[in-house]
Amino acid sequence: MKIVVTGSESFIGKELKRHCRAKGIECVGIDAVPSEDAGHHLMDIRSPDIAGVIPEGADALVHLAALSRTQDCQANPGKAFDVNVGGTWNLIRAAGRRNIRQFLFASSEWVYGEGSEDRTQREEDSIAPDRVPSEYALTKLFGEYALNLAYRNGFCPVTVLRFGITYGLRPNNWSAVESLFNAVRTQEEVVVKGSLATGRRFIHVSDIARGLLAALGQTGYQVFNLTGDRLIRLSDILRESMALLNRHPRIIEQNPAAVSIHNPDNAKARRELHWKPMIDLQAGLKSLLPQEEAREPLCQRS
């Protein structure tokens, strides 16, 4: 099997490549960031020459590349739409020319909009465009619409995967999981700007990579949520972090009333992709430790 991955040097892209190597899947990477990996192409997804680096008849194109930081999209909406929507259209054209057999699109739980205290489990058909909270989410929604239109006009099968808030060991661009874990690990006082009751279906990057591979071979136009199995509150992250690290900093909750809940349901992915998250919060937090610390007995850590 041969797949093409855009954004191959991203957090998720690198993890996906690791899983591909383990399964013997040939992976052609495309990214604006250089790499020493075999099969890597240094190219912007907006390039008119991108079809030239996509192998003819590859089994799938996994489109991860995007301007993904909310603050970057807010600061420059024009660039966000140019990269995230224009780049997707460019890849649709290139994939069609190269007879790609399946197009997998990395979307986001943010397309469901803000949740406030809404604990409803969001299913794939419950989009409310008037609740989309940011320029980034809007670009993802437009990407989905572009692919739906292309599919209805004869494009290859399309699989949209709406990722939950993803976490794992990385140097920057942290989610709440990494941020709170690091704060417990390094600070005597941890400030939570909102409410400790705020919750997401956080998911480890390894489970995202497994979900992407599980979606290979899908037909038609399909949408799946790749999210954790349960709602994880900020209070859960702090409690598990303190237990793992044996540290007990002072917790300051600045706005207890500002509860925000995102609860996208993963039942369809479990049922149709035969996939489920394998890494729970405790194991996920342990994966954030540097390797040398993870090998030490926990009782030896201060």
Secondary structure, 3 states (H helix, E strand, C coil): CEEEEECCCCHHHHHHHHHHHHHCCEEEEEECCCCCCCCEEECCCCCCCHHHHCCCCCCEEEECCCCCCHHHHHHCHHHHHHHHHHHHHHHHHHHHHCCCCCEEEEEEHHHHCCCCCCCCCECCCCCCHHHCCCHHHHHHHHHHHHHHHHHHCCCCCEEEEEECCEECCCCCCCCHHHHHHHHHHHCCEEEECCCCCCEECCEEHHHHHHHHHHCCCCCCEEEEEECCCCCEEHHHHHHHHHHHHCCCCEEEECCCCCCCECCECCHHHHHHCCCCCCCCHHHHHHCCCCHHHHCCCHHHCC
